Amino acid sequence: MDTEHTNPDRARFALFKDLPRDQPIHMLNLVRLREQAVYDDGRQATGAEAYAAYARESGPVFQRLGGHILWSGKPELMLIGPQTELWDKAFIAVYPTGQAFIDMIRDADYQKAAQHRTAAVQDSRLLRLSPGKAEAGFG
């Protein structure tokens, strides 16, 4: 069973592209980092250092396309769910449209930065969300 998920496969990305592209989206990110990054060229860095390089280099593309971070937090305990799913980072990224996310993924500067994410990440979850209205109760 495949338990490590780092990048979307072509079939899943095709499904993403079939969803509406002209509406705002939120992307829930859960990330587990490797102790040591794994670069194709053999360079040495921790997973945290490689992910910081990804954030630093991809951030300008993300912001240029209208993206911003809505929420971020440090995971502390999996209260409900598999105890093996431990996360180092959790955040929600906002994109003005689904197309903005696609444009980011296709951007040459982003693709260059993404090598750091691939080297850094041991496992992740990325869930596309349609923004909803915040309510007083559980929703």
C-alpha positions, 0 to 999 in steps of 0.5 A, spaced: 500 500 500 502 506 498 502 511 504 507 516 502 504 522 498 508 527 495 506 530 488 499 529 485 499 524 479 497 526 472 490 522 473 488 526 479 491 533 476 486 532 470 481 531 475 483 538 479 483 541 472 476 538 470 473 542 477 471 550 476 477 554 474 474 561 475 472 560 483 476 562 489 479 555 492 482 554 499 487 548 499 488 544 506 496 542 506 498 537 511 506 536 510 511 531 514 518 533 512 524 528 512 529 528 517 534 529 511 532 532 504 533 527 498 536 531 492 537 528 485 544 531 485 546 529 492 546 536 495 545 535 503 540 539 507 535 537 512 528 536 510 526 543 514 532 547 510 529 544 504 522 546 505 524 553 507 528 554 500 521 551 497 517 557 501 522 562 499 523 561 492 515 559 491 513 565 495 513 570 490 510 566 484 504 564 489 503 572 491 504 574 484 498 570 482 494 572 488 495 567 493 495 568 501 495 563 507 489 564 510 491 560 516 497 556 519 498 552 525 503 547 528 500 540 529 500 537 536 496 531 537 492 527 532 486 526 536 481 522 531 485 519 526 491 514 524 496 515 529 501 514 524 499 520 520 504 525 524 504 532 520 510 537 521 506 543 518 499 545 517 496 551 513 490 553 508 493 557 502 488 561 498 488 562 491 483 567 487 481 562 482 483 554 481 486 557 474 491 561 479 493 554 482 494 551 475 498 557 473 502 557 479 504 549 478 506 551 470 510 557 472 517 555 470 520 559 477 515 555 481 517 548 478 524 550 479 522 551 487 518 545 487 525 541 487 526 543 494 519 541 496 520 534 493 526 533 496 523 535 503 517 532 503 516 525 506 508 525 506 503 530 505 495 531 504 493 536 499 485 537 499 482 542 495 476 546 498 470 550 496 470 556 501 464 556 505 461 561 510 463 561 517 458 559 522 457 559 529 456 552 530 459 545 527 458 545 520 
